[in-house]
Amino acid sequence: MARDEELRAQEEIRSRLLRLRGQDLSDAAVEEEAAFLKASGAAAIPVLLDLFAGEDETLWAVATQSLKAWDEPRPVEGLLALLHNPRIHDLAKALILSILERYGLDVDDPDVLGLASTSRTTGWSWMRRAGTGGGAGEPGSTWHGAGCRRGPRPMMARDLRSEEA
């Protein structure tokens, strides 16, 4: 019975969040949604993690603010799994790194994160800045596996932060 209630709560949360898709929310509206999600408890965690697999920046903002304010238990393992998923957008990964940093993880330590450049676009901007190409078929554009970029070095959190500046 408890599992049915949890699934029902997750579906209600998902429905509420999907109505926000594509909206330009104020900071206050994002904080209001974050407070609602935090009050929803553990049932909200899988829904919040699923939002990072989408493409909607509004939903990423709500998920980020919610998870930054999250109490124990924190979904560290789920967030780390998203970082390793090559289908997760780079901006979503940068937001995930900010959440993990808030939780106290050293996001600049590759041993902590086990991170390499595996997403759809990671590696492109720093390679273009370095003047080594970047587009498919251009010099410096080496692809292997399932869309993974092979470059001179793995992408680090500090690289993502330098792109934001």
Secondary structure, DSSP 8 states (H G I E B T S, - for coil): -HHHHHHHHHHHHHHHHHTTTT----HHHHHHHHHHHHHHGGGHHHHHHHHTTS--HHHHHHHHHHHHT--SS--HHHHHHHHH-TTS-HHHHHHHHHHHHHTT--TT-HHHH---S-SSSTTHHHHHHTTS--STTSTT--EETTTEE--SS---HHHHHHHH-
